[in-house]
């Protein structure tokens, strides 16, 4: 009997300690819920005084502290879908630090800020409990580099500027120049898509007077296109190139502006100078 009583005497303190531990773990949760109720109540009654703002600030701090004690803190941020968008700017747009309460993180506002980052076309920002922020972005596709007033800008297929062009991006894209070039370029490039013998040689498309194009091809050949009838002119250029190897010759200008006349200008020969001694 004594041994049984002794066992019960030991068991009771152990049960009391476990119950006390459970109550202690519930305290942060209870405080967080209570503080959250204060914040909601203040908003519901439309309190705007400095006193109510102080109470709301205290309550928010208590909510954060309670959730942090429960382990609901940001420990990781994942970003997917990014290729050209600066990862540092995306992370900065989230405005969240490691160890911050994940419950206080406003995913909707963070998404709005991510959409302002260069290259980002759309974004999704989610909280993955208990400790992760997930960001998925889709980027605008680069179409060309627009040279304007001594600066280079990446533009998309709609002719809208994305951002200042970096050297890595500039190596992969054709160049545009002239006012109105980005908006008119998609139609031009659609025509060149079915004419690879010209498209593969294109180095720059210059918009002239917002009316027509001059194509700068490899080798420094300028092709002057008309303001209208562009496809017919391109077809003629392809035909002449196939039949006479026109674009492989040492020429400087191919003028197709007139529908019934083709003008070709050869390069001017380099001036030679006599370096030997002259007898007098």
C-alpha positions in Angstrom: 0.0 0.0 0.0 2.8 2.4 0.8 4.4 1.8 -2.6 1.1 2.5 -4.3 0.6 5.8 -2.4 4.2 6.8 -3.2 3.6 6.2 -6.9 0.4 8.3 -6.8 2.3 11.1 -4.9 4.9 11.2 -7.6 2.4 11.0 -10.5 0.4 14.0 -9.3 3.3 16.6 -9.4 4.2 15.3 -12.9 0.7 15.7 -14.1 0.6 19.2 -12.6 3.9 20.2 -14.4 2.5 18.9 -17.8 -0.7 20.9 -17.3 1.3 24.0 -16.3 3.4 23.6 -19.4 0.4 23.3 -21.6 -1.1 26.5 -20.0 2.2 28.3 -20.5 2.3 27.4 -24.2 -1.3 28.6 -24.6 -0.4 32.0 -23.1 1.2 33.5 -26.3 -1.7 32.3 -28.4 -4.3 33.7 -26.0 -2.5 37.0 -25.8 -2.2 37.2 -29.6 -5.9 36.5 -30.1 -6.8 39.0 -27.4 -4.6 41.7 -28.9 -5.9 41.0 -32.3 -9.4 41.5 -31.0 -8.3 44.9 -29.7 -7.0 45.9 -33.1 -10.2 44.7 -34.9 -12.4 46.4 -32.3 -10.6 49.7 -32.6 -11.1 49.5 -36.4 -14.8 48.6 -36.1 -15.5 51.5 -33.8 -13.5 53.9 -36.1 -11.2 55.2 -33.3 -8.8 57.8 -34.6 -7.5 59.5 -31.5 -3.8 59.3 -30.6 -4.8 57.2 -27.6 -6.5 54.6 -29.8 -3.5 54.6 -32.2 -1.2 54.0 -29.3 -3.4 51.1 -28.1 -3.5 49.7 -31.6 0.3 49.9 -31.9 0.7 48.1 -28.6 -1.8 45.5 -29.6 0.0 44.9 -32.9 3.2 44.5 -31.2 1.6 42.0 -28.8 0.1 40.1 -31.8 3.5 39.9 -33.4 5.2 38.7 -30.2 2.6 36.1 -29.7 2.9 34.7 -33.2 6.7 34.7 -33.1 6.5 32.6 -29.9 4.3 30.2 -31.7 7.0 29.8 -34.4 5.0 31.6 -37.1 8.0 33.7 -38.3 9.5 34.2 -41.8 12.5 32.1 -42.2 12.7 31.6 -46.0 11.7 33.4 -49.2 11.5 31.6 -52.5 11.4 33.4 -55.9 10.6 31.5 -59.1 10.1 32.6 -62.8 12.8 35.2 -62.6 15.3 35.6 -65.4 16.1 39.3 -66.0 14.3 40.9 -63.1 16.8 41.9 -60.3 16.3 39.4 -57.4 17.5 42.0 -54.9 14.7 44.4 -56.0 12.1 41.7 -55.7 13.2 40.9 -52.2 13.3 44.5 -51.2 9.8 45.0 -52.5 8.5 42.4 -50.1 9.7 44.5 -47.1 10.0 41.5 -44.8 12.9 40.5 -42.6 13.8 37.0 -41.4 12.2 36.4 -38.0 9.3 38.8 -38.6 5.8 37.5 -37.9 4.4 35.8 -41.0 0.9 36.6 -39.8 1.7 40.4 -40.1 3.0 40.0 -43.6 0.5 41.6 -46.1 0.9 39.5 -49.3 -1.5 41.7 -51.3 0.5 44.9 -50.7 3.8 43.1 -51.3 2.5 41.9 -54.7 1.6 45.5 -55.7 5.2 46.5 -54.9 6.7 43.6 -56.8 4.7 44.6 -59.9 6.6 47.9 -59.9 10.0 46.0 -60.3 11.5 46.3 -63.8 10.8 43.3 -66.1 7.9 42.0 -63.9 4.7 41.6 -65.9 2.7 39.7 -63.2 3.3 38.2 -59.8 1.8 36.0 -57.1 2.9 36.3 -53.5 1.8 33.7 -50.9 2.4 32.8 -47.3 3.3 29.2 -46.8 2.8 28.4 -43.2 4.6 28.2 -40.9 7.6 30.1 -42.1 7.9 30.7 -45.9 7.0 33.5 -48.4 6.6 32.2 -51.9 7.0 34.6 -54.9 6.2 33.6 -58.5 6.8 36.2 -61.3 6.3 36.2 -65.0 8.4 38.6 -67.0 7.9 40.8 -70.0 9.7 39.4 -73.0 12.5 41.6 -74.5 11.9 42.4 -78.2 14.6 44.8 -79.2 17.0 47.5 -77.9 16.0 51.1 -78.7 18.8 53.6 -79.0 17.5 57.0 -78.0 19.4 60.1 -77.1 22.6 58.2 -76.3 20.9 55.6 -74.1 19.8 52.1 -74.8 16.4 50.8 -73.6 14.9 47.3 -73.8 11.4 47.3 -75.4 8.8 44.6 -75.6 6.7 43.4 -78.5 4.1 46.1 -77.8 6.7 48.8 -78.2 6.7 49.6 -74.5 9.9 50.4 -72.6 10.9 47.8 -70.1 14.1 49.2 -68.6 17.6 50.4 -69.4 19.4 47.7 -71.4 22.3 45.8 -69.8 25.3 44.6 -71.9 24.1 41.0 -71.6 20.7 41.7 -73.0 22.0 44.0 -75.7 24.1 41.2 -77.2 21.0 39.1 -77.9 18.6 41.6 -79.4 18.3 43.7 -82.6 18.6 47.4 -82.4 16.1 50.1 -83.1 16.6 53.8 -83.6 14.5 56.8 -84.4 11.3 58.3 -83.0 8.4 56.0 -83.1 10.6 52.9 -83.8 9.4 50.7 -80.9 5.7 51.1 -81.8 6.2 50.4 -85.5 8.8 47.6 -85.0 6.4 44.6 -84.4 4.9 45.0 -87.8 8.3 45.2 -89.5 9.6 42.2 -87.7 6.5 40.2 -88.6 7.4 40.8 -92.2 11.0 39.8 -91.7 10.0 36.6 -90.0 9.2 35.0 -93.3 12.3 36.3 -94.9 15.2 34.8 -93.0 17.9 35.8 -95.5 17.3 39.4 -94.5 16.4 38.9 -90.8 19.6 37.0 -90.0 21.7 39.9 -91.4 19.8 42.7 -89.7 21.8 44.7 -87.2 19.7 47.8 -86.8 16.3 49.2 -88.0 16.2 53.0 -88.2 12.8 54.7 -88.3 13.0 57.7 -90.6 10.5 60.5 -90.1 8.1 58.1 -88.4 7.2 57.0 -92.0 9.6 54.4 -93.2 12.5 52.2 -92.3 16.2 51.9 -93.2 17.7 48.5 -92.4 21.3 48.4 -91.5 22.6 44.9 -92.4 25.8 43.1 -91.6 28.7 44.4 -93.6 27.4 48.0 -93.3 24.8 47.8 -96.1 21.9 50.2 -95.7 18.6 49.1 -97.3 16.2 52.1 -97.8 12.6 50.8 -97.7 9.5 52.7 -98.9 6.8 54.2 -96.7 4.3 51.9 -98.3 4.5 48.6 -100.2 7.2 47.4 -97.8 6.5 43.7 -98.3 6.9 44.0 -102.1 10.2 45.8 -101.6 11.4 43.1 -99.2 10.4 40.3 -101.7 12.4 42.1 -104.4 15.4 42.4 -102.1 15.2 38.6 -101.4 14.9 37.8 -105.1 17.9 39.9 -106.0 20.0 38.5 -103.2 19.2 35.0 -104.3 19.8 35.6 -108.0 22.7 38.0 -108.0 24.1 37.7 -104.4 23.3 41.4 -104.1 23.8 41.5 -100.3 27.2 39.7 -100.6 28.6 42.4 -102.8 30.8 45.4 -101.8 28.0 47.9 -101.8 26.9 50.6 -99.3 23.2 51.4 -100.2 20.3 49.6 -101.7 17.5 52.1 -102.4 14.0 50.5 -102.8 12.0 53.6 -102.0 10.7 53.9 -105.6 8.5 50.9 -106.7 9.8 51.0 -110.3 13.4 51.7 -109.7 16.3 50.1 -107.8 19.3 52.2 -107.0 22.5 50.6 -105.7 25.5 52.6 -104.5 28.9 51.0 -104.3 31.3 51.8 -101.6 33.8 54.5 -102.3 37.3 53.1 -102.7 39.7 53.9 -100.0 42.1 56.7 -101.0 45.6 55.5 -101.5 48.7 57.5 -100.8 52.1 57.0 -102.2 54.6 56.3 -99.5 57.6 55.8 -101.7 60.2 58.3 -102.6 59.6 60.4 -105.8 62.4 61.1 -108.2 62.8 64.7 -109.2 
